[in-house]
């Protein structure tokens, strides 16, 4: 029997990556609590199961998180020996932030609940404020040379991040933590790297992915470059430089790279953040925007975490990144609109004219449906055929398909003719219990809304949602990558000489810019009238 795809080790590099990670680990814990008898996803792909106090089995993330001084929010120092539990006064559930007590919780024992009647509600600023799972002592590594907040001492430039990982003591500390997790894996399939793109952590990520690539060359390295929905305008040029250099270096050493953000643009000129019809989120709150990205990430990474599949992270990356296209774009419908009682073919048929997902990679919407390759995951929709299609003729070609997977493939073939599409359908929805923010539109919890939406609702809020998400290698990435190059023309760069005092050489910068241009050219191939890719690209 072929070995099942094994475990992944996750790295979180930077504070915003920590915010996305904190929500993602919360989703894993929620899935464990609500898993049906026959789970569809292997929790062991992301979590390790050790014995906690009293001999009880205690799942913890297989995680190495690099952070700056002042961000961890734990009672301990954040170095070796830290307990990895959030401080009680920080991690709170509060109405002010859309938090609710989880079902059955006791305020006395729940580490995430503020005592009833308490007026002292700290703001949700740090990812430790809403981290709902314990971390292993090996997980958190605090970089003491830089501060998270303040006017000086911040890790703000790519070169600063790179030079950190040229310090032998820092590399030794990182490798020690990685080896701890790698050595306890039965079969390591690879690494998931969540990396801040907008600050000096892009330089940290460049060196970390290079280290992983050199030491684990046969393993998958899937890297997600994360940027908050709103950025401070005074740092716009540094943000642009960090982003461009980060994409060039991270895609060079990764099996697959995906920029992930609700920001409308990664360039200098700000664009309005992404909006969703059934979510009313505050784009200025990292706690909100990171939750949306975490729910998308939890769905996008399904293919190599399935119990029923033997596809590994490396296979997953290879299916999307042929012809030199290392960069992919993420899309998601959160939640996917679905009327109560609707069957899967009904839901897909309702979206034949327009797939309702939004781009989460800060690149331009494409006119028409075209892409080179895609991986699509649909979860949380009733998979039974509707009763009306059983009487007489099927209502549509989708209704005549035998399995949910066939229905989704038929739908994708119609929407994206000529594209290489892989697809997965899960019955289990995405769990959205607290500490996931309750920022959903009231339409989702009202029973009288046009037949209401097919969501599992708790009396206090939305408990889970159906999600449609995709990773696409598409022509739209050409404008993102070439646009960054155009914004970094020589006259503009010379005005910001301070960026190069942090250890970045001009030659290295020009080399990275050339890599971005080459990457952009990989997405230039046009599509004919039938939607199929040009002959020239098939070589």
Phi, psi and omega in degrees: 000134179294144181293139176291145174305138188263226191264157173240145172256133182254139173241135174246117184243098178113166188288317181292324175298324176297322179296313178297316180299317181302317177293320182297317178294326175297322178294323178295318180294320179295321180295323178296319182290327187254007186298135175292175182304320179251095184292144179270332182248143178276109178300329183291348176296326183246333187249150173251143185245101178250182178262127178267191178303136179082004176084005180283147179287127186233108179284135174228151179296143173275082198224140165238118182245121176263127183224167177261161178301132177096001181249339190293319177075012177266158178296326182280184185282343184087356177268196179303137179095356177294141181290333180077019175256141180297146176293139185299324183285347180264312187277106187225156169254127183214139180301325181306326182253015181076014177279151176223154174294136176292152182304134175077008183279149173254128184301334182284327185256343184282116183290350184255005185251140175276142180303144181304138177083356182289133178265350184273091183249101179295155178285154179271092182250319186256154182292338175290344178294332183231017174286121188253007179235149175287149176253151175290149179304336180280352189286315191264124176236112183267123176277116190270352182286341184228156179254150178288313182243154177132165182278340179221169179076019180266154177271089191248351184233145181309314183298325178297317180295318179300315184292332176302317183275011170258359176278117184305324181295320180293316179297318180297318179296316180295314182296323178300316181291318178298314182298325179303313182285319183298318185291337179269000178281139173289317177210105181282121177266341176158198187233140171252122182246115173260117189226130173298130179266334195273348183232195183295347177293343174296326176288323175299313180298323179301315181285324179295314180293327176296317178298315179297317181297320181287321187270332183231057190296338183264007181253155178287141174232102180258119187245133181244113180271113190254138179223133178300161181294324178236138179239157179286126185297332183293342179254021191297322182288319176300318180300316180298313181298313180300319181295311182297313180294321180298312181299317181298310185286318183292322179288332179297320187254006181250157174288330182204141177231134179228118171288133185229115183196154172265003177290141180289341183206145173262358181273190183293315186282119182290145175238153180301144178293163180297140177244154179233139185296332185243015176233130177247083185258159177263109185295339180280347180263115176300328179302323180282304186296324181291332178294319179296315180294324179294319178295321176295314181299320180298328179277319182297329184270006181304317189306324181260015176241003183288140174294327188271357187245149175250015178283134181262175177301321181294316177299317180302312180294317182299327182290344184248341193247023180291165181060032175078007184271080183286338185263136176232159179253147179256142175225149178204143168255110185233106346280165174282121180299128181207117180293144180304135179084356180288143175270169181302313178296328177298314183296313181293321179298326181293341183247024181296326183279330187205111177293128192275021182273162179245145177288133180245025183233020174054034175239166188291143172295140177272140172282121183082165182264111176209139173200162181278315182206153179205152171240121186240135177234130176240130181222147171089017178250141176303127186265358178288151173285148180289150185297328183296329182282346180280339182263108179080212186287145174296145184292332182203167176305328179296324181289343181268355178290148185279319186236160177303321180296320177296320179299313182293320179297319178298318178298314182291324179297323179289318183285323186231068181298136178090346181277149173276111185242131168247147185214152177221141178238126178244142176284323185289128178282182176271121182288133182232035176286158175305145013279013172297131185295143178266070184253022183281153177298145177303338179302331184285338183250355178278139183275347188255017185271096173046039183095358179057160182272146183280077179235145177278108186253133171274152179305330183268352182171187181277121187270329178200159183223148170283143183226139170242122183222153182214148164252128183232137166265107190223158180301336180300338180288340177299314182292326178295310185288316180290329178296320177297319178298316181296326181284347182250041178289157189311310183302320181293319184295322182299331181291344185244053182298335181300332181297329185273350177286347182276009174112358179272129179273146179302321181297320179296322179296314180296323178296318179295322179295321178294322177298318178298318179298317179296317177300315181301320182296333179297339184256010185282335186308132181274174176241142178284184183297333181274002178087354182276155183290150180302149179303323186300333186276349185278355180290000000 
